[in-house]
Amino acid sequence: MPKAKPTPSSVIISLMGDYGLNPYSLSKAIGLSPSVVRLLVIGKSKVTVPTALRLAKLFGQTPSYWLDLQKEADLIEAGKDKRLAKILKGITKAVKPKALPKKIKKAPKKLIRKSTLRNKRAKPAKKAGRKSVIRRRKTGR
C-alpha cells in the first residue's frame, strides 16, 4: 500500500507535539493570530509564502519545504475533483509541427528606397487656416 503523503497540518501537529507547543503558543511564536493557526492545524487554511517563511524560521526547515507540502496537498485535493477530471479528459496533448516556419528577416536598409525614408522624416503640410479660406472666397468671385 502506498505511503500517504504528509499534509502541512499533520506536520504542524507533529512538530507542535515535539516542541511542546499548543496552537496559541505557536501563534505567538510566529506572529499570527490564534484563529489562523487553528485553521492551519485543522487543515482548513493553506500555507502561504509568508506563513512558510515563519514556520521555516521557527522549526528550522526551508520555506520551500512548507510550500512543497502545500503543493502536494493541493494536487491530491485537485485529483479528487470529479468536475476537473471530466474537463481534463476532454483536453488532448499538444503536438509540435514537423517543420516550423522560418523567421522572416528584416530587409537591410540598403534595399529600402531612399524616398520611403525621406517620407517618414518629412513634416506634414500646414493646413490652411480660416483667414486664408476667407480670402480665397473673396478673391475667387
N, C-alpha and C positions, 0 to 999 in steps of 0.2 A: 504494500500500500504506500503511495507517495506521501512524503512528509509534507505536512501543512506548512505553508509559509507564514512566518510571524507577521502580525499586523502591528502598526505603530502603537495601538492601545495595549496590546498584550506585552510588548517590550517595555512600555512605560510602567505598567503594573509590576512587571518582573523587577525592573530597576528600582521602583519605589520600595518594594519589599527588601531588596538587597541593601539599600541605603537607609532603611527605616524611615521613609517619608510617607506622609499621607497627602491627599490632593491639596489641602490647604497649605501645608509647609512647602510643597512643590511649587505652588503658585507664588508664594512669597519669594522663593529662591530664584525663580526665573522672571519675576516681574510681570506675571499675567494675572488676570482676575481668577478667583476660585471657580467661577462658573465655566470659564473657558477651559481650565484644566480638567474639570469634572467631565465636560463634553469630550475632551481628548481621551480621557481614561475609559469612558464607556463606548468610544468609537463613533460618536455622533458628529464629531468635528474632525477636520483634516489637518495634517501637519503642514503648515505654510512655511515659506522660507524664513521669516523672522522667528517663528517657533522652532524650526530646525536649528537655527543658529543658537538659540537659547539653550535647547536641550543638549546640543553638542558641547557647548561650553560647560554645562553643569556635569554631564555624565562622561565627558572625555572622548566622545566619538567625533566623527566629521559631520558637518551638516548634510553632506551628500548621503551618508548612511541613513539619516532620517527621511530624506526626500526619496531615496530609493525604496525604503519600506512603504512609504505612502504611494509611490508609483505602482509598486507591485499590488498593493491592496486595491488601488483604483482599477487596474487591469483585471483582477479577479472579479471585482464587482461588475465591471462592464461585460465580462464574459457571461454573466448570469442574466443579462438583459435580453429578453426574447425579442423585443421590437428592434433592437440594434442587430441582433443575429439575423433577422429577416432582411434588414437593409444590406447587411454585409454579404448575404447570399446573392443579391442582385448585382453586386459590383464585380466586374471581371478585371483580370490583371492587364495592365497596360503592356502593349507590345511595341518595341522600338522598330522604326522603319529600317529596312535593309540598307538603303543608301540615303544619307542625309543630303539635302541640297547644299551646294557650295555657297559660301558667303559672297555677296556681291561687293566687289572692291570699289572704292570711291575713285572717280576719274581724276587723274592728275591735273593740276591747274594749267599745264601746257596745252591740254586738249580742249579746254574750255575757251570759247571765243572771247576775245577782249571786249567786245561790245556788251556781252552779258555782264561782265564785271563792271563796266562803266555804268550800266543802267542801274545797278544796285547802289552805286555811290551817288548817283545824280539826285539833286534835290527836286522835290515836286514843284511844278509850276505854280506861281501865285494865282489865286483865284481873283477874278475881277470883283472889285468892291462895289458897293452900292452907288457911289458917286460916278464911277465910270459907266455904269449901266445907264444912269440917268442922262449923262452927256451924250451917249450914243443915241439915245432915243430922240433927243432934241436935234442933234445934227443929222439924223437919218431921215428927216421929213421929206 
